[in-house]
């Protein structure tokens, strides 16, 4: 969840550290801090709250030095106070950490037994104290770091900086991602490539259990056994890591507006212009040999999987199970013969999803992933990784990544349907033609923004909101409720419309807005009946439908949002737009921090 960075530079590193942390702030923004070495002397600056507070502090209390580490925090152990803010220092060593040290209490007790007390509530301080203890016993900095790492249990990405060691950083990874950047007479450490993009385009990704010793001109990596290893250096695409708002007020607004473009790019990556078919990388998948698919994800990605379940089962006649990753990994379900395990994650580093993938290794017929970061842990550990081509997504609440996930999952379902004989060539071409029209349809859908902005002023006064949908609109209702909760802090729930009478209808009164997602398709009349039950009890309906649906059922609603008419199969991708815009404009009306909502982080790399 936290973001870490390290720099061995040729010039003053404080500005570089702060700039890199800006690109990592989506990981956490409870506090931030940096530590540097100036003429061999270790010093640090820390501030509670967002990174701007640290930037302001550095104006008045600058920090010199050409070597340094930095951290932006999402609090796990201990409140977001100055005392608990990273970097943590113990004598001659400073440490930044992303993850959770599970045995820190036991380690604290061991340190206390030799007279070493802790001063913070964090698990990370224990790492710094251990390193100091080993140094005091005569260990070199490298030996102290390795001995410390060997004592840790849990998940971590660590970076150590030592007093008197101007040309040394030590980094380690276990369960949390970490990348090394190569410069000209400079070296860098970062939680991901985004942080390092302005500094270098040459990246080495550490593997599980790796420990890296960096100087300005060298990189030495050892694996979990202590054996020297070589990890490949890759050249990243700087453009894909560019972070700016592009003239929009918020990253989320920009990312919503980018959806026609990024979906075009996703389609271009998988649609063969010559054959008119769908092309998968690395030889694709033998769908004919599959008996079922198990899909695993968290958060918004989970709702993408629930949507895809409808597509795979209806189009390809392939049974699908969908699981929340945090439950799947501990339930330890049987993986039967002929099962494809599919994992969806924007970052490709989601801790629970990665653990679920590792559980399926050696059990599933094939391990697939749908990710936005092609060098992520989940991508690298999959038999086949399908990139969604959404580009960097900074807003914590996912928007363009969700619709790109849906796009790639639908392409996969269509490929499966064709391979399994449930969709002929003409049928496939028809669906592909529809998908090619998606960017234009999304552009048209974005035209509802002023309507949504107006009604969101009223919606922002609500304390509770109910979302209803049937069929493929049900997971979209769930995603709409999640979005509203995430960034507006309004309590929202989603139900399958047919479940309304089985409890939720008790909540309905004249103060309860109910968002009904109901294009005029097969289940429209049933959904409208459920909607009428709400209206009969004074509930305020926001109906999201197409022109025909508005004509038939728009009377008596509080508000009606009219969407372009689209093929039912494609509707979930299109109807993500009003769900996103409702949440966004309601949050703006309430004055919440849209891009960095409280208590959340973009990438959940701890359990």
C-alpha positions as CSV (number, residue, x, y, z in Angstrom):
1,X,0.0,0.0,0.0
2,X,2.8,2.4,0.8
3,X,5.2,3.8,-1.7
4,X,9.0,3.7,-1.3
5,X,11.8,5.2,-3.3
6,X,15.6,5.4,-3.1
7,X,18.2,7.4,-5.1
8,X,22.0,7.3,-5.4
9,X,22.4,10.4,-7.5
10,X,24.9,12.9,-8.9
11,X,23.0,15.9,-7.7
12,X,20.8,16.9,-4.8
13,X,18.3,14.1,-4.3
14,X,15.6,15.7,-2.1
15,X,13.7,17.2,-5.1
16,X,14.0,13.9,-7.0
17,X,12.7,11.9,-4.0
18,X,9.7,14.3,-3.6
19,X,8.9,14.1,-7.3
20,X,9.0,10.3,-7.3
21,X,6.8,10.2,-4.2
22,X,4.3,12.4,-6.1
23,X,4.0,9.5,-8.6
24,X,3.6,7.0,-5.7
25,X,1.1,9.0,-3.6
26,X,-1.8,7.0,-5.0
27,X,-0.4,4.1,-2.8
28,X,-1.0,6.0,0.4
29,X,-1.2,9.6,1.7
30,X,-1.4,9.4,5.5
31,X,2.1,10.8,5.8
32,X,5.4,11.2,3.9
33,X,9.1,11.6,4.6
34,X,12.6,11.5,3.2
35,X,16.0,10.8,4.6
36,X,19.3,11.8,3.0
37,X,23.1,11.6,3.5
38,X,25.0,14.8,3.4
39,X,28.7,14.5,3.8
40,X,28.1,11.1,5.4
41,X,25.6,12.4,7.9
42,X,22.1,11.0,8.0
43,X,19.1,13.4,8.4
44,X,15.4,13.2,7.6
45,X,12.3,15.3,7.2
46,X,8.8,14.0,7.8
47,X,5.2,15.4,7.7
48,X,1.8,14.1,8.5
49,X,-0.9,14.2,5.8
50,X,-0.4,14.5,2.1
51,X,2.9,15.0,0.3
52,X,2.3,18.7,-0.1
53,X,2.9,19.1,3.6
54,X,6.4,17.5,3.3
55,X,7.1,19.8,0.3
56,X,6.2,22.8,2.4
57,X,8.4,21.7,5.2
58,X,11.4,21.2,2.9
59,X,11.0,24.9,1.7
60,X,11.7,26.0,5.3
61,X,13.9,23.1,6.3
62,X,15.8,22.0,3.2
63,X,17.6,18.7,3.2
64,X,20.9,18.4,1.4
65,X,22.6,15.2,0.1
66,X,23.1,13.1,-3.0
67,X,21.9,9.9,-1.5
68,X,18.4,9.3,0.0
69,X,15.3,7.3,0.5
70,X,11.6,8.4,0.7
71,X,8.2,7.0,1.7
72,X,4.5,7.8,1.4
73,X,2.4,6.0,3.9
74,X,-0.8,4.1,4.1
75,X,-1.1,3.4,7.8
76,X,-1.2,-0.2,8.9
77,X,0.4,-0.3,12.4
78,X,-0.1,2.9,14.4
79,X,-2.0,6.1,13.7
80,X,-0.8,8.5,11.0
81,X,1.3,10.6,13.4
82,X,4.7,12.2,13.0
83,X,6.3,9.7,15.3
84,X,5.0,6.8,13.1
85,X,6.0,8.4,9.9
86,X,8.7,6.8,7.7
87,X,11.6,6.8,7.2
88,X,12.3,5.2,10.6
89,X,15.7,5.7,12.1
90,X,17.6,3.9,14.7
91,X,21.1,5.4,15.2
92,X,23.1,5.1,12.0
93,X,20.4,3.4,9.9
94,X,17.2,4.6,8.2
95,X,14.5,2.4,6.7
96,X,11.5,2.7,4.5
97,X,9.0,-0.2,4.2
98,X,5.9,-1.3,2.3
99,X,4.2,-4.3,3.8
100,X,3.5,-5.9,7.1
101,X,6.1,-7.5,9.4
102,X,3.9,-10.2,11.0
103,X,6.4,-11.2,13.7
104,X,7.3,-7.7,14.9
105,X,5.9,-8.3,18.4
106,X,8.2,-11.3,18.9
107,X,11.2,-9.3,17.5
108,X,10.4,-6.4,19.8
109,X,10.4,-8.7,22.8
110,X,13.8,-10.0,21.7
111,X,15.2,-6.5,21.4
112,X,13.7,-5.5,24.7
113,X,15.4,-8.4,26.4
114,X,18.8,-6.9,25.4
115,X,17.7,-3.4,26.5
116,X,16.6,-2.0,23.1
117,X,13.2,-0.1,23.4
118,X,10.8,0.9,20.7
119,X,9.4,4.4,20.4
120,X,6.7,4.1,17.8
121,X,3.6,2.0,17.2
122,X,4.9,0.7,13.8
123,X,6.2,-2.7,12.8
124,X,8.8,-0.9,10.6
125,X,10.7,0.6,13.5
126,X,11.5,-3.0,14.5
127,X,13.4,-3.4,11.2
128,X,15.5,-0.3,11.9
129,X,16.2,-1.4,15.5
130,X,17.3,-4.8,14.4
131,X,19.7,-3.4,11.8
132,X,21.2,-1.0,14.5
133,X,21.6,-3.9,16.9
134,X,23.5,-5.9,14.3
135,X,25.7,-2.9,13.5
136,X,26.4,-2.5,17.2
137,X,27.6,-6.1,17.3
138,X,30.2,-5.4,14.6
139,X,28.3,-6.3,11.4
140,X,28.9,-4.3,8.2
141,X,25.9,-2.5,6.8
142,X,25.3,-5.2,4.2
143,X,25.6,-7.9,6.9
144,X,23.3,-6.0,9.2
145,X,20.7,-5.7,6.5
146,X,20.9,-9.3,5.5
147,X,20.7,-10.5,9.1
148,X,17.7,-8.3,9.8
149,X,15.9,-9.5,6.6
150,X,16.5,-13.1,7.7
151,X,14.6,-12.5,10.9
152,X,11.5,-11.0,9.2
153,X,8.2,-12.8,8.6
154,X,5.5,-11.3,6.5
155,X,5.4,-9.0,3.4
156,X,7.9,-6.3,2.8
157,X,9.7,-4.1,0.3
158,X,12.5,-2.5,2.2
159,X,15.2,0.1,1.4
160,X,18.1,0.8,3.9
161,X,20.3,3.9,4.1
162,X,23.3,3.9,6.4
163,X,25.2,6.8,8.1
164,X,28.6,7.3,6.5
165,X,27.7,5.2,3.4
166,X,27.1,7.8,0.6
167,X,27.3,5.1,-2.1
168,X,25.1,2.4,-0.8
169,X,21.5,1.4,-0.8
170,X,20.2,-2.1,0.2
171,X,16.8,-3.2,-1.0
172,X,14.8,-6.4,-0.4
173,X,11.5,-7.8,-1.5
174,X,9.2,-10.4,-0.1
175,X,5.5,-10.2,-1.0
176,X,5.6,-6.5,-2.0
177,X,6.8,-5.3,-5.4
178,X,10.1,-3.5,-5.9
179,X,12.0,-2.2,-8.9
180,X,15.6,-1.1,-9.5
181,X,16.3,1.7,-11.9
182,X,19.6,2.1,-13.8
183,X,21.0,5.5,-14.6
184,X,24.3,6.8,-15.9
185,X,26.4,6.9,-12.7
186,X,23.1,6.8,-10.7
187,X,20.9,4.0,-9.3
188,X,17.3,4.1,-8.1
189,X,14.8,2.0,-6.1
190,X,11.0,2.3,-6.4
191,X,7.8,0.5,-5.6
192,X,7.0,0.5,-9.3
193,X,8.2,1.8,-12.6
194,X,5.9,4.8,-12.5
195,X,7.9,6.4,-9.7
196,X,11.2,6.0,-11.7
197,X,9.9,7.0,-15.1
198,X,11.3,10.6,-15.0
199,X,14.6,9.2,-13.8
200,X,15.3,6.2,-16.1
201,X,13.7,3.9,-18.6
202,X,15.9,0.9,-17.6
203,X,14.3,-1.2,-14.9
204,X,15.2,-4.5,-13.2
205,X,12.3,-6.1,-11.2
206,X,13.3,-8.0,-8.1
207,X,11.8,-11.4,-7.6
208,X,10.4,-12.9,-4.4
209,X,13.1,-13.2,-1.7
210,X,15.6,-11.1,-3.6
211,X,18.1,-8.8,-1.8
212,X,19.8,-6.1,-3.8
213,X,23.0,-4.1,-2.9
214,X,23.3,-0.9,-5.0
215,X,26.1,1.5,-5.6
216,X,26.1,4.2,-8.2
217,X,27.8,1.9,-10.7
218,X,26.8,-1.6,-9.6
219,X,23.9,-3.9,-8.7
220,X,24.4,-7.1,-6.8
221,X,21.3,-9.3,-6.4
222,X,21.0,-12.5,-4.3
223,X,17.9,-14.8,-4.1
224,X,16.1,-16.2,-1.1
225,X,18.9,-18.8,-0.6
226,X,21.6,-16.1,-0.7
227,X,22.9,-17.2,-4.1
228,X,24.0,-14.5,-6.6
229,X,21.5,-14.2,-9.4
230,X,21.0,-12.0,-12.5
231,X,17.6,-10.4,-13.1
232,X,16.9,-9.0,-16.6
233,X,17.0,-5.3,-17.3
234,X,14.0,-4.1,-19.2
235,X,13.3,-0.9,-21.0
236,X,9.9,0.6,-20.0
237,X,7.7,2.8,-22.0
238,X,8.1,6.3,-20.5
239,X,4.9,7.5,-22.2
240,X,2.8,4.9,-20.4
241,X,4.1,6.1,-17.1
242,X,3.4,9.8,-17.7
243,X,1.3,11.3,-14.9
244,X,-0.6,14.5,-15.4
245,X,-4.2,15.6,-15.3
246,X,-4.3,16.8,-18.9
247,X,-6.3,20.0,-18.0
248,X,-8.9,18.1,-15.9
249,X,-9.7,19.0,-12.3
250,X,-9.0,15.5,-11.2
251,X,-7.2,12.4,-12.4
252,X,-10.5,10.5,-12.2
253,X,-12.2,13.0,-14.6
254,X,-9.3,12.6,-17.0
255,X,-9.4,8.8,-16.8
256,X,-13.2,8.7,-17.3
257,X,-12.7,10.9,-20.4
258,X,-9.9,8.7,-21.7
259,X,-12.0,5.5,-22.0
260,X,-12.9,5.8,-25.7
261,X,-9.2,6.1,-26.5
262,X,-7.8,3.4,-24.2
263,X,-10.5,0.9,-25.3
264,X,-9.6,1.6,-28.9
265,X,-6.0,0.7,-28.0
266,X,-7.1,-2.5,-26.2
267,X,-9.2,-3.5,-29.2
268,X,-6.3,-2.8,-31.6
269,X,-4.0,-5.0,-29.5
270,X,-6.3,-8.1,-29.8
271,X,-8.3,-7.7,-33.1
272,X,-6.5,-8.9,-36.2
273,X,-7.1,-6.4,-39.0
274,X,-6.4,-8.9,-41.7
275,X,-8.4,-11.9,-40.5
276,X,-11.0,-10.0,-38.6
277,X,-10.6,-12.4,-35.7
278,X,-9.3,-12.2,-32.1
279,X,-5.6,-12.8,-31.5
280,X,-4.2,-13.8,-28.2
281,X,-0.5,-13.6,-27.4
282,X,1.9,-16.6,-26.8
283,X,-0.2,-19.1,-28.7
284,X,-3.4,-18.4,-26.9
285,X,-5.6,-20.9,-25.0
286,X,-7.0,-24.3,-25.8
287,X,-10.6,-23.5,-24.9
288,X,-11.9,-26.8,-26.2
289,X,-10.0,-28.6,-23.5
290,X,-11.4,-26.6,-20.6
291,X,-14.2,-27.7,-18.3
292,X,-14.6,-24.5,-16.3
293,X,-13.0,-21.2,-15.3
294,X,-12.3,-20.0,-11.8
295,X,-12.0,-16.2,-11.7
296,X,-10.4,-14.5,-8.7
297,X,-10.1,-10.7,-8.0
298,X,-10.7,-8.0,-5.5
299,X,-12.7,-4.8,-5.5
300,X,-13.7,-3.4,-8.9
301,X,-11.8,-6.1,-10.6
302,X,-14.1,-8.6,-8.9
303,X,-17.1,-7.0,-10.4
304,X,-15.4,-7.2,-13.8
305,X,-15.2,-11.0,-13.2
306,X,-18.8,-11.2,-12.1
307,X,-19.8,-9.5,-15.4
308,X,-17.6,-11.8,-17.4
309,X,-19.2,-14.8,-15.8
310,X,-22.4,-13.9,-17.7
311,X,-20.5,-13.7,-21.0
312,X,-18.6,-16.9,-20.6
313,X,-21.6,-18.9,-19.6
314,X,-24.0,-17.5,-22.1
315,X,-21.7,-17.1,-25.1
316,X,-19.2,-20.0,-24.6
317,X,-21.3,-22.3,-22.4
318,X,-18.4,-22.5,-20.1
319,X,-19.1,-22.8,-16.3
320,X,-17.5,-20.0,-14.3
321,X,-16.9,-19.6,-10.6
322,X,-16.0,-16.1,-9.3
323,X,-14.3,-15.6,-5.9
324,X,-13.1,-12.8,-3.8
325,X,-9.4,-13.4,-3.6
326,X,-9.1,-12.9,0.2
327,X,-11.7,-15.7,0.7
328,X,-10.5,-18.0,-2.1
329,X,-6.9,-18.3,-0.8
330,X,-8.1,-19.4,2.7
331,X,-11.0,-21.6,1.5
332,X,-8.5,-23.7,-0.4
333,X,-11.1,-24.9,-2.9
334,X,-10.5,-28.0,-5.0
335,X,-9.2,-27.2,-8.5
336,X,-10.6,-29.9,-10.8
337,X,-9.1,-31.2,-14.0
338,X,-9.7,-28.9,-17.0
339,X,-9.9,-25.7,-14.9
340,X,-8.5,-22.4,-16.1
341,X,-7.7,-20.1,-13.3
342,X,-8.0,-16.4,-14.3
343,X,-6.8,-13.5,-12.1
344,X,-7.8,-9.9,-12.7
345,X,-5.8,-7.0,-11.1
346,X,-5.2,-3.5,-12.3
347,X,-1.8,-3.3,-10.6
348,X,-0.9,-6.9,-11.0
349,X,0.4,-6.7,-7.4
350,X,-2.7,-7.2,-5.3
351,X,-1.5,-9.3,-2.4
352,X,-4.6,-11.5,-2.0
353,X,-4.9,-12.1,-5.7
354,X,-1.3,-13.0,-6.1
355,X,-1.5,-15.4,-3.2
356,X,-4.6,-17.0,-4.8
357,X,-2.7,-17.4,-8.0
358,X,0.2,-19.1,-6.2
359,X,-2.3,-21.5,-4.6
360,X,-3.5,-22.5,-8.1
361,X,0.1,-23.2,-9.4
362,X,0.4,-26.9,-10.2
363,X,-3.4,-27.4,-9.8
364,X,-5.0,-25.5,-12.7
365,X,-4.7,-26.5,-16.3
366,X,-3.6,-22.9,-17.2
367,X,-3.1,-19.7,-15.2
368,X,-4.3,-16.6,-16.9
369,X,-4.3,-13.0,-15.8
370,X,-5.8,-9.7,-17.0
371,X,-3.6,-6.9,-15.8
372,X,-2.6,-3.3,-16.6
373,X,1.1,-3.7,-15.8
374,X,2.7,-6.3,-18.0
375,X,5.8,-6.6,-15.8
376,X,3.9,-7.0,-12.6
377,X,4.2,-10.1,-10.3
378,X,0.8,-11.5,-11.4
379,X,1.7,-11.1,-15.1
380,X,5.1,-12.7,-14.7
381,X,3.8,-15.6,-12.8
382,X,0.9,-16.4,-15.2
383,X,1.1,-18.8,-18.1
384,X,-0.6,-16.2,-20.2
385,X,-1.0,-12.5,-19.2
386,X,-3.5,-10.3,-21.1
387,X,-2.7,-6.7,-20.9
388,X,-5.7,-4.3,-20.8
389,X,-3.8,-1.3,-22.3
390,X,-5.5,1.3,-20.0
391,X,-2.3,3.2,-19.4
392,X,-1.4,4.6,-16.0
393,X,-4.4,5.0,-13.7
394,X,-3.8,7.4,-10.8
395,X,-7.3,8.0,-9.4
396,X,-7.8,5.5,-6.6
397,X,-11.3,4.7,-7.7
398,X,-10.9,2.7,-10.9
399,X,-12.6,3.9,-14.1
400,X,-10.8,3.3,-17.4
401,X,-9.1,0.1,-16.0
402,X,-12.5,-1.3,-15.2
403,X,-13.9,-0.8,-18.7
404,X,-10.6,-2.1,-20.3
405,X,-10.8,-5.2,-18.1
406,X,-14.4,-5.7,-19.3
407,X,-13.3,-5.2,-22.9
408,X,-10.5,-7.8,-22.7
409,X,-12.7,-10.3,-20.8
410,X,-15.4,-10.0,-23.4
411,X,-12.8,-10.6,-26.2
412,X,-11.7,-13.7,-24.3
413,X,-15.3,-14.9,-23.9
414,X,-15.9,-14.4,-27.6
415,X,-12.7,-16.3,-28.5
416,X,-13.8,-19.1,-26.2
417,X,-17.4,-19.2,-27.7
418,X,-15.9,-19.4,-31.2
419,X,-13.3,-22.1,-30.3
420,X,-15.9,-24.2,-28.5
421,X,-18.3,-24.1,-31.5
422,X,-21.0,-22.0,-29.8
423,X,-20.4,-19.0,-32.1
424,X,-20.0,-19.3,-35.8
425,X,-17.8,-17.1,-38.0
426,X,-20.7,-14.7,-38.9
427,X,-21.7,-14.4,-35.3
428,X,-18.1,-13.6,-34.2
429,X,-17.8,-11.0,-36.9
430,X,-21.0,-9.4,-35.8
431,X,-19.8,-9.2,-32.2
432,X,-16.4,-7.8,-33.2
433,X,-18.1,-5.2,-35.4
434,X,-20.1,-4.2,-32.3
435,X,-17.0,-3.9,-30.2
436,X,-15.3,-1.8,-32.8
437,X,-18.2,0.7,-32.4
438,X,-17.6,0.9,-28.6
439,X,-15.2,3.9,-28.6
440,X,-17.8,6.0,-30.5
441,X,-20.6,4.8,-28.3
442,X,-18.5,5.8,-25.2
443,X,-17.9,9.2,-26.6
444,X,-21.6,9.6,-27.1
445,X,-22.3,8.3,-23.5
446,X,-20.0,11.0,-22.1
447,X,-22.5,13.5,-23.3
448,X,-24.7,12.7,-20.3
449,X,-22.2,14.5,-18.0
450,X,-24.1,17.8,-17.6
451,X,-27.3,15.9,-16.8
452,X,-25.4,13.8,-14.2
453,X,-23.6,16.9,-12.8
454,X,-27.0,18.5,-12.1
455,X,-28.7,15.6,-10.4
456,X,-25.6,14.9,-8.4
457,X,-26.1,18.1,-6.5
458,X,-29.2,16.6,-5.1
459,X,-27.8,13.1,-4.7
460,X,-25.0,14.5,-2.6
461,X,-27.5,15.2,0.2
462,X,-28.4,11.6,0.6
463,X,-27.1,9.4,3.4
464,X,-28.0,6.1,1.8
465,X,-28.4,5.0,-1.9
466,X,-29.6,1.7,-3.3
467,X,-28.5,0.4,-6.7
468,X,-30.6,-2.2,-8.6
469,X,-29.9,-4.2,-11.7
470,X,-30.7,-7.6,-13.4
471,X,-28.5,-9.8,-15.5
472,X,-25.3,-8.2,-16.6
473,X,-26.6,-4.9,-15.0
474,X,-26.4,-6.5,-11.6
475,X,-22.6,-6.4,-11.4
476,X,-22.7,-2.9,-12.8
477,X,-25.1,-1.9,-10.0
478,X,-22.5,-3.3,-7.5
479,X,-19.7,-1.4,-9.2
480,X,-21.9,1.8,-9.1
481,X,-22.5,1.4,-5.4
482,X,-18.8,0.8,-4.7
483,X,-17.8,3.9,-6.7
484,X,-20.2,6.0,-4.7
485,X,-19.0,4.7,-1.4
486,X,-15.3,5.0,-2.3
487,X,-15.2,8.7,-3.2
488,X,-18.4,10.4,-1.9
489,X,-18.5,8.4,1.5
490,X,-22.3,7.9,1.0
491,X,-23.4,4.5,2.1
492,X,-24.6,2.6,-0.9
493,X,-25.7,-1.0,-1.6
494,X,-26.5,-3.0,-4.7
495,X,-29.0,-5.7,-5.1
496,X,-30.2,-7.9,-7.9
497,X,-33.6,-6.3,-8.6
498,X,-35.4,-9.6,-8.0
499,X,-34.1,-9.6,-4.5
500,X,-35.7,-6.4,-3.6
501,X,-38.7,-8.0,-1.9
502,X,-36.4,-10.3,0.1
503,X,-35.4,-7.6,2.5
504,X,-34.1,-4.4,1.0
505,X,-37.5,-3.0,0.3
506,X,-37.8,-2.4,4.0
507,X,-35.3,0.4,3.6
508,X,-37.3,2.3,1.1
509,X,-38.8,5.7,2.0
510,X,-39.1,9.2,0.5
511,X,-35.4,9.9,1.5
512,X,-33.9,6.9,-0.3
513,X,-32.6,7.5,-3.8
514,X,-32.6,4.3,-5.8
515,X,-30.5,4.0,-9.0
516,X,-32.0,1.5,-11.5
517,X,-29.7,0.3,-14.3
518,X,-32.1,-1.0,-16.9
519,X,-31.6,-0.8,-20.7
520,X,-34.6,-2.1,-22.6
521,X,-33.6,-5.7,-23.0
522,X,-35.0,-9.1,-22.0
523,X,-35.4,-8.4,-18.3
524,X,-36.5,-4.8,-18.6
525,X,-40.1,-5.4,-17.8
526,X,-39.2,-7.3,-14.7
527,X,-36.8,-4.6,-13.5
528,X,-39.5,-1.9,-14.2
529,X,-41.9,-3.9,-12.0
530,X,-39.3,-3.8,-9.2
531,X,-38.9,-0.1,-9.8
532,X,-42.6,0.5,-9.5
533,X,-42.6,-1.2,-6.1
534,X,-40.0,1.3,-5.0
535,X,-41.9,4.3,-6.3
536,X,-45.1,3.0,-4.6
537,X,-43.3,3.4,-1.3
538,X,-42.0,6.9,-2.0
539,X,-38.5,5.9,-3.2
540,X,-36.8,8.4,-5.5
541,X,-35.8,6.6,-8.8
542,X,-32.8,7.5,-10.9
543,X,-33.4,5.5,-14.0
544,X,-30.5,4.8,-16.3
545,X,-31.8,3.4,-19.6
546,X,-31.9,3.9,-23.3
547,X,-34.4,6.0,-25.3
548,X,-37.0,3.1,-25.6
549,X,-36.7,2.4,-21.9
550,X,-37.2,6.0,-21.0
551,X,-40.2,6.2,-23.2
552,X,-41.8,3.2,-21.5
553,X,-40.8,3.7,-17.9
554,X,-39.6,7.3,-17.4
555,X,-42.8,8.7,-16.0
556,X,-42.7,9.3,-12.3
557,X,-39.0,8.9,-11.9
558,X,-36.9,11.4,-10.0
559,X,-34.4,11.6,-12.8
560,X,-33.9,9.7,-16.0
561,X,-30.5,9.3,-17.7
562,X,-30.8,8.3,-21.3
563,X,-27.9,6.2,-22.8
564,X,-27.2,5.3,-26.4
565,X,-28.9,2.1,-27.6
566,X,-26.4,-0.7,-27.7
567,X,-26.2,-4.5,-28.1
568,X,-27.0,-6.1,-24.7
569,X,-23.7,-8.0,-24.7
570,X,-21.8,-4.7,-24.8
571,X,-24.1,-2.8,-22.3
572,X,-22.0,-3.4,-19.2
573,X,-19.0,-1.5,-20.7
574,X,-21.2,1.4,-21.8
575,X,-23.2,1.6,-18.6
576,X,-20.0,1.9,-16.5
577,X,-19.9,5.5,-17.6
578,X,-23.0,6.8,-15.8
579,X,-21.9,4.8,-12.7
580,X,-18.6,6.5,-12.7
581,X,-20.0,10.0,-13.5
582,X,-22.6,9.7,-10.7
583,X,-20.0,8.9,-8.2
584,X,-17.5,11.5,-9.5
585,X,-19.9,14.5,-9.6
586,X,-21.5,13.5,-6.3
587,X,-18.1,13.5,-4.7
588,X,-17.3,16.9,-6.2
589,X,-20.6,18.3,-4.9
590,X,-19.7,17.0,-1.4
591,X,-16.2,18.4,-1.6
592,X,-14.4,15.2,-0.9
593,X,-10.9,14.3,-2.2
594,X,-11.9,12.5,-5.4
595,X,-8.5,11.2,-6.4
596,X,-7.3,10.3,-2.9
597,X,-10.3,9.3,-0.9
598,X,-9.8,8.7,2.8
599,X,-8.5,5.4,4.1
600,X,-7.9,4.0,0.6
601,X,-5.0,3.3,-1.6
602,X,-4.7,2.4,-5.3
603,X,-2.7,-0.8,-4.9
604,X,-3.4,-3.1,-2.0
605,X,-0.1,-4.9,-1.6
606,X,-0.7,-6.0,2.0
607,X,-3.2,-8.5,3.3
